[in-house]
Amino acid sequence: MTVSARDAAAATPADRDRYVDLLRVASLATVVLGHWLMAAVSGDGMGNLLALVPPLQGLTWLLQVMPVFFFVGGFSHALSYRSLERRAGGRPVYADFLRARLRRLLRPTLVFVLLWAALALAVQLTGHGGGRLTGAALRMVTQPLWFIGIYLAMVALTPPLLKLHGRHGWAVFAALAGAAALVDVLRFALGVPYAQFLNFAFVWLAVHQLGFLRADGRITRPAVLAAAGAAGAVLLVACGPYPLSMVGMPGEKVSNMAPPTLALLCHGAWLVGAVQLLARPAAGLLARPRVWQGVVAANGIAMTAFLWHLTAMFGVYAAQLALGIALPEPATAGWWAQVPVRILLAAALTALLVRCLRRFEAPAARAASGAAVVARRGGGPPAAAGITLCLLGILGLSTTGLGGLLEGHSAVLIALPVTAPAAIGMVLAGAFLVERSGSARRVRLRG
């Protein structure tokens, strides 16, 4: 049994921070729109609009809002873990927390991975995997999964970092930011190999830590945070080895995203400060029942829409080619004229996919009311092993794509080669371990 958006909205506790739910939806929606705008398919293949029109890269300072999603995650994880601790009666709650937080994330992700793996295998078995659009789709459709892998790491590290936050507050954020700066020194000034990959942890954990600070009401001067972050990002891009774009560009020697850099952390800080400044004006809007019901409904499908939005985009391009509609050269007047139509069609196809697949994201009635499964004693190690396998598998799949399944195509994940079948196996095994770490007892948790 699932709960309708209207019932969930009506049951919202009076003390719930509705703005955080709005930020979660808005950040994912902005990422989806950005991906649809950046994709530049022509008769010659797949390109990136920002690489073709470099002045547009400045827009990434507004459209690269993934830091907001991790910030919101930190806030929600802090509330959930503390709530679970209060209700657990002194029992270890690590496995409980992992299982409760990951169920709604992993189910739609597993469905996406398995359906696309089956489609990729069928395409390659029938010899149709060599087309330009098909090859681009198989290569790119899993790329957005990187953020889910990183998010899993944030969940796994929440308990120890939340304890450090309780003792040291802002000092933990400062330490993580300092570590990110040191990694960039090792990378750019000293040329230490592989050091840059440490910033997948330090940068995103620092942004996640800002969510803890918000949960405790300790971001009291958001304007200062925004100004300091913006000034730092501008200075680093103007004077350092950092590119203007806050997303990765094809052929770039340095990316602010993969691995993340100190410039991206500064960008995240200014975004967090900026959205905090908008919290009070948004509160009045979110108090309106219809607006809040819309936010609740959007939150219920946000992950499914994110997972399938690139599928919808490639579907629109495939239909355009099948119907013989010309694909103008990207960034020309004809190409821009088609953009609004393509986006509307991609949105409609995404909505159709969501309608078919949303049940895998929708929580059961007990989960929607705040109930979470409590793990049996000793479930912590299997849960930790499971989430580790899941994040490595998902990150590996985002790197390899689904092309070359039959040829054993591999890609490098940090320093180790990984194939798509191996990555899928890790995700399935990890999900099984996380699921098996719990028992039937339930408690209530917030967030």
N, C-alpha and C positions, 0 to 999 in steps of 0.2 A: 504493500500500500504506500502511495506517495502523498505528499502534502501539496495542496495548491498554493500558488503565490499569494492569493488573496488570504487564505487561512494563515500562512506563515507571516504575512505582513500584519495581520490583525493580532497575532500572538507575540509580536515583538516586545521584549521587555522594555520598560520605560528608560532604563539606564543604558541601553545599547547605543554604541557610537555608530550612528547611521552613516556618517560621513566616510568612515573607513570602507563600508560596503560600496558606496558610490565610487571611491577611488579605485577599488579593485576592478569594478566593471569598466570605468573610464580608461584605466591604463591598458587593459587588454583590448578594448575597442580601438584605442589609438594605435596600438601595435598592428592590429589587423588592417586598419586603414592605411598605415604606412607601408605595409607589405604589398597591398594592392596597388598603391601608387608607384612603388619602386620597380615593380616587375615590368620589364619592357621587352615584350616578345615581338619579333618581326620575322620576315621571311628568312632572315639570316640566322635566327636562333634566339637565345634568351640573353638579355642584358639587364643592367641595373641603371635606372634613370639617373640616380645620383652620380654615377660614374660618367655617364654621357653628358650630363649638365652639371659640372662641378659647383657652380654658384648655389645650386639647390641644397648642397650639403649643410649649409647653415640651418636649414629647417630641422635637422636632426636634433638641434638643441631644444626643440619643442616636442618633436615626435618620438624621440628616444625616451620613453617613459617607463621602461622596465625597472629602473630604480624605485619608482613609486610602488610597483607591485611587491618588490621585496621589502620595502618599508612597511607596507600594509601587512605583509606576512609576519614580520617581526612583532607588530602590535597584536595580531590575532593569536600568534603562538604563545606570547607571554600570558595573555588572559586565559587561554585554554589550559596551559600547563599548570598555572597556579590554581585554577578552578578544580582541576583533576586532583591535585595534591590535597586540597582542602577536603575533598570528599572521599579520599582513599583510606582514611583512618591510619595513616602511618605506613601503608604498604608501598613497595616500589611501584612507580607509575611510568617508568620509561617506556616499556613495551606498550602499555595502554595508550600513551600519548602518540607513539608512532602509528599504531594501528588506527586510532580514531582520526588522526589528521590525514592519513594517506589513503584511506579507503575511497573517498570521493575523487581523489586525484588519479589513483592508479587504475580504477575500473575503466573510465573512458579512454585513458591512455593505452591500456592493453587492447581494448577493442580497436582503436585506431591502428595500432601496430600490426595486429593480426590480420585485419582486413586488407591493409595496404600490402603486407607481405604476401598474402594470397594473390592479390591482384598483380603484384610485381612478378611473382613466380609464373602466373598464367601468361602474362605478356611475354616474358622471356622464353617460356616453353614453346609458344606459338611463333616465335621469331619476330615479334613486333616491337622489340625494345630498343631498336636502333634509331627511331625517328628523333628529330631534334626536340620536339615538344615532349614526347614521351620520355626521352632521356633526361631532359631537364626536370620533368616532374618526378621521376624516380630518384634523381639526385637531390632535389631540393625540398621535397615534401616533408621530409623528416627533420630538416635543419632547425625549425623552431623548437624541437624537443629539448634543445640544450637547456632552456630555461627551466624545464621541469626537472631535469637532472640536478641542476644547481639548487632548485627549490627543495628537493629531497634532502640535500646536504644541510640546508638551513634548518629543516625540521629535525634532523638527527642531532645537530649540534645545539639546538635550543636549550635543553636542560643545563648543560655545563656553563654555557655562556650567560644564561639567565641568572645563574648563581653568582657568576663574576659581576654581572651588572648590578645585582642587589648589594654587593659589597663596595663596588668602585664607581658605578654610574658612568659619567661621561669619560672617565679615564680609560674604560675598555674601548670605547669608540676611538679615542685618541691613539691608543696602542695599535689598534687594527689599521688606522689611517697611516700611522708611522711605519708599520710593517709594509704596507702597500708602497709607500714612498721609497723605502729601502730596497724593495724588490725592483723598482724601476731604476734605481741607481745601479744595482747589480746587473740589470739587463742592458741598459743603454750606455752607462759609463764604463763598466768593467767587462761587459760581454760574457757574463757567467751563463753557460748553457742551461736551459730548462728552468732557470730561476723565475722567468716570467709566468710560468703556470701556477705559481703560488698565489698569484693575485686573483685567480678564480675564487680562492677562499677569502683572502684578506679584503678585497674590494666589496664583494657581495655581502660578506659577514658584517662589514662596517655599516653598510646601508641597512641591513637587517637589524643591527643594534640600535639604529635610530628609531625603529619601531618599538623596541623595549622602552626607550626614553619617552616616547609619546605615551605609551601605556601608563607610565608613572607621572605623566604631566610635567616632564622635565624639559621639554622644548618650549621654554618660556619666551624666547626672543627669536621667532622664526625669521624676521627680517634680517637679523644679523647672520643667521645661518645661510639664508639665501644669498646675501651680498658677499659673504666670505667664499661660498662655493662658486658663485659666478666669477668673482675676481680671480680665484685660483685657477679655474678652467681657462679663462681668457689668457692669463699670464702663461700658463703651461703650453697652450696651443701657439701663442705668439712667439714665445722664446725657446721652447723645448722641441723635442723630436716628435711631438704629438700631432696627428692630423686634425683637420677641422671637423671631419665627420665623427659623430658619436656612434655610428654603426660601421660595421666592416665594409670595405670597398674591395671589389675584385682586383687582384694584382697589387694591392697595397703592401709595402714592406712592413709597415707598422699599422696595427689596428687598435683603436681604443676599446674594442669589444672582446676580441679573442686573441690573446688573453686581455682581460680588462686592465686599464691603466689608472694611475693616480688622477689623470685628467677626467676619466669617467666617474671616479669617486667624487671629485669636486662638482661635476655636473649633477650627480645624484644628490649632493648636499643642497645645491641651489634649488633643485626641483622639490625636495622635501620641505625646505623653507617656504617655497612659493605656495605649495598646496596647503601648508599649515595656515598661511595668511588668509586663505579662502574658506577655512573651516567654519568660521562664524557666519558669514553671509549664506553659506550652503545649508546651515542648520534649519533656517526658516523654511527653505524650499523643501527639504526632506521631511518636514513635519506634516506636509500635505499628504493625505492618504493615497491619492492616485499616483503621486510622484514616488512615494516610498514603495508602493506595490510594484511599480515598474522597475525600481532598483532591485527588489527582491526577485522578481521574475528573471531579470537579466543575470543576476548572480547564479540562479539555478541552472543556467545554460552556458555560462561564460566559458568554461573550460572546453565543452564540446565544440562551441563555435570557434574557439582559438585553434583547436586541433585540426578542424576540417576547413578552415578558411582558405588555405592554399589549394586544397583539393578543388574547392569551388572556383577559384581563380583559373586553374588549369582547365577545368571543365568549360568555362566560358571561352577561353582561347581555342580549345579543341572544337567547340561548336562553331566558332567563327570560321575556322579553317575548313571544317566539314561543309559549311554552307557556301564556301567560296567567297566570303567577304574579305576584302583586301586588308592586310595588316600594314598600315603606313609605317614609315621609318620612325622610331621613337623620338619624341620631343619635337616633331614637326607639327604644324597646325592641324593636319588631318588626324594625327595620333592624339593630340590633346582633345580634339572634338569627340573622339570615341571614349575618352576616359570616364565621363559621368555615366554613360550607358553601361560600360563594362563593370563599373563599381556597383551600380544598381543590380545588374544581373548576378554578379558574384554574391551580393548580399542576399538576393532571393534564393540562390542555390544553396548558400550556407544555411539559410533558414529552413530549407527543405531537408537538408542533411541533419540539422539539429532536431527537427521534428521526428525523424526516423530513429535517431540515436540518443536522444536526451535521457531516456530511461536508465542508461548506464551511469549517468552522472547524478540523477535525482536521488536524494537520500530517502531512506525508509522513514515512516512516520516517527518511529522512536528516535532515529538519529536527528531528524529535523527538530524535534522538541528538546534536543540537547543531550540525548542519551549516547553513551559511548561504551563499547565493550571493554571490560577490564581484563587484562591479561592474567593468565595463571602465573603463580610465583615461579621465577626462573625464566620467564619469557623474554627477558631483556637481551641476552646474547643472540638468540635466533632472530629477533626483530632487528637488532643492529646489523647482523650479517645480511638479512634480507634487504634492508634499505641500502646497504652498500652495494649489493649486487644490482639492485634496481637503478641506482644513480649511475653506476659505471655502464650498465647496459644501455640506458637511455642516452647518455652522453656519447657512447660508442655509435649508436644508431644515428644520432644527429650528425656524426662525422662521416660515417660510411655512406649513408643513403641506402636506397634499395636497388640500385643498379648493380649488375654483375653478381647477382645471387648465385647463379650457376657456375660462374667462373672463379668463385672464391675471392672476389675483390675485397681488399682490405684498406684501411686507413689508419693513421697514427692517432691514438688517443693518448695525449701527453707524450710518452716515449715508447708506448707499446702498440704493436699492430693489432687490429681487431677487425673481424669480419661481421657483416650484418647478421648471419645466422647465429654466431656466437653471442652477439649483443642481445638478440631476441631471446636466446636461451637464458642469459643472465637476468633479463627483466622478468621472465616467467618464473624462474627459480626464486628470485628475490621476493616477488609478490606472494608466492606460496609460503615462504618462510614468515613474512610479515603477517599473513592471514592466520597461520597456524600458531602464532605467538599468543593468541587470545583465547578466552573461554567465554561462557555464556553470560556471566554476570555483567551488569550494566550500572553505570553511574552517570550523573549529569555533568556536563562541562559547558563552559561559555566560549565565545569567540566564533 
